[in-house]
Amino acid sequence: MPSENSDSASALCAYALLAVRTANNPLERSLAYRANRPDQSRWRGRQLGRIDGFADFVIGATGISSNSGAAHLYLGTATPSATAWNGTPATKRIDVTGPDGAGAYFGISVAGAGDVNGDGYPDFVVGAYLAIAGGGAAHLYLGGATPNITDWNGNAHTKRIDLAGPDSGGYFGISVASAGDVTGTATPTFSSTPMTPARSVSTTL
């Protein structure tokens, strides 16, 4: 695993940089806030787009639940507060559980995917590179006006799209990224880079 993710359990925090708009100052200010990690695990983070006018961010945590992994979505607000982000439950944090079972390393990669379905709300994608016997998987989570964990977790999910790696043993999902609007249709695409000898890239259009 990458060394940047193997910090000790005593360093149970992540620093997220987010932009906040206030009524008194229309310019965006960069504020560094400390969010305690909700689990003792490896993590990666990415800033997402704006759902309600405030930037949100997602942090992956691969090491929990026998390495099944998780991702934690932190919702932006006019008054960011560690109190709203920490603890169980937290009023401004949505905990997304790994859907692939033990050893999948869900959360190894996370990225904003743009607005894939064109509904005006940002979406995000999470990789699980050891799912499906190392073939890997990636999961697209569709945003909405009121994000609901039941739409993303479990078997009855309505706003999660599960993608299986197209390459046997390719570690699909070890890296995920937004690819912009590749086809020029005004809807973004995203990609996952499997770890194959040819370093091929599979893009969802």
ABEGO torsion letter per residue (X at the ends): XBAAAABBAABBBBBBBBBBBBAABABBBBBBBBBBBABBBBBBBBBBBBAAGBBBBBBBBAABGGGAEBBBBBBBBABBBAAAABEOBBAABBBBBBAAEBGAGBGABBBBAEBAAGAGBBBBBBBBAABGGGAEBBBBBBBBABBBAAAABEAABAABBBBBBABBGAGBGABBBBAEBAAGAGBBBBBBBBBBAAGBBBBBX
